[in-house]
Amino acid sequence: MSTPGGRRWRDALALWEEHQRHRQLSPGTIAKRLEQMRRFATAEADPWAVRYEDIVHWLRLKREAGWAEGTERVHRAAITAFYLWAFNHGHTPTNPAAFTSRRAAYQRPPESWVQPIENYRRYLRGVGRTESTVDTRVNALLRFARENPSLAPEQVRFDDLVSWLGGKRWAPETRNEAPWV
């Protein structure tokens, strides 16, 4: 980054790094994010002139070059975090990364599942589960309900749950959090 654009990127990333340290993010997280942003910086001359289209184009080129989905996702997250910070601190008039998220919009479960899931949420809170445990277990149940819309809660058999859970490519710790285990 020895070009004028490189100087602008160095200055921008130094400010962002300072902000992340002030927020007490872990040094490892900061280092990874900076590394990811430096990769993006080589493609763009001025950090404050980047447009949404530039981000999408760069990510598409990397995907076509063979980047794994996870690699693309962490770079998109770093870019999104950088430009959210830049926008919130007045470095850019708009946030060019505002629409780059791939997070799905909330999808309501089938109507027959709404009340039973809410009852389950209340039960978990009533027996003293932490809010993060409640969220994890309810989200797993919501996903099951959305992916099995033809099954009403009272029709679900243990085999249905095992079959659904077994068909996922989840990390072991995620499987361990399944609400029915």
Number of C-alpha atoms within 10 A of each C-alpha: 13 9 9 11 16 18 14 18 23 17 13 18 19 13 14 20 19 13 14 18 13 9 9 10 12 10 12 9 12 19 12 14 22 21 14 19 19 16 11 19 22 13 11 18 17 16 22 19 11 18 15 14 12 16 20 16 12 14 19 13 12 14 14 10 9 10 14 11 9 9 14 16 15 14 20 22 18 20 23 20 16 22 22 18 18 21 18 12 10 9 15 17 12 17 20 23 23 14 10 16 11 9 6 6 6 6 9 12 18 17 11 15 20 14 10 13 18 12 12 16 17 13 13 19 14 9 8 11 13 11 12 9 15 18 14 16 20 19 15 17 20 19 14 17 23 15 13 16 14 12 17 13 16 9 9 13 10 10 9 14 16 12 10 13 15 11 9 9 9 11 8 8 8 12 15 11 13 16 16 11 8
